[in-house]
């Protein structure tokens, strides 16, 4: 998992979000807001 600050705006005004890039066992990568990431409790 990597966390980056990315400008996600498609207009002239900047809109920055902390995004988490997550790669699962399948090798496919997806993004989500960092606030959506929670630890797994076993």
C-alpha positions in Angstrom: 0.0 0.0 0.0 1.2 3.5 -0.8 -0.3 6.8 0.4 0.0 9.9 -1.7 -1.4 13.4 -1.8 -3.0 13.9 -5.2 -4.9 16.7 -6.9 -8.1 15.1 -8.0 -9.7 18.3 -9.4 -10.8 18.4 -13.1 -11.2 22.2 -12.9 -8.9 25.1 -12.3 -9.4 25.0 -8.6 -7.1 22.5 -6.8 -8.7 19.8 -4.6 -6.2 17.6 -2.8 -6.9 14.2 -1.2 -4.8 11.6 0.6 -5.3 8.5 -1.5 -4.2 4.9 -0.7 -3.1 2.8 -3.6 -3.7 -0.9 -2.6 -2.6 -4.0 -4.5 -4.3 -7.2 -3.6 -3.0 -10.8 -4.0 -4.4 -10.8 -7.6 -2.0 -8.0 -8.5 -4.8 -5.6 -9.4 -4.4 -2.1 -7.9 -7.2 0.2 -6.7 -7.4 3.5 -4.9 -9.5 4.7 -2.1 -9.5 7.6 0.4 -7.1 7.0 3.3 -10.0 7.5 5.7 -11.7 4.3 4.2 -8.7 2.1 5.2 -9.2 0.2 8.5 -7.2 -2.5 10.1 -8.3 -6.1 9.9 -8.8 -7.7 13.4 -8.2 -11.4 13.5 
